[in-house]
Amino acid sequence: MTDPRRNDDNIDRFILKDAMNEAKDMGRKGMQHPSTAPVLTGAAIGAVAGAVLPVISWPVGLLAGAGYMLYKRVRP
């Protein structure tokens, strides 16, 4: 369902700013922040996938998993 108050032209415009603010809040509040657990779970899944796949290593998988989950938290 679309929100009539939401301006679709500016949705992706400030994604980096929103992601940085979310990461800062996660750093300040720690595990009490609602985004921390999903982002850590995504990082763990990405690290395991990176360790299993022969093309990438676990640090790349960790960053990819954490980045994807952070993106999904900022832009659901």
Secondary structure, 3 states (H helix, E strand, C coil): CCCCCCCHHHCCCCHHHHHHHHHHHHHHHHHHCCCHHHHHHHHHHHHHHHHHCCCCCHHHHHHHHHHHHHHHHHCC
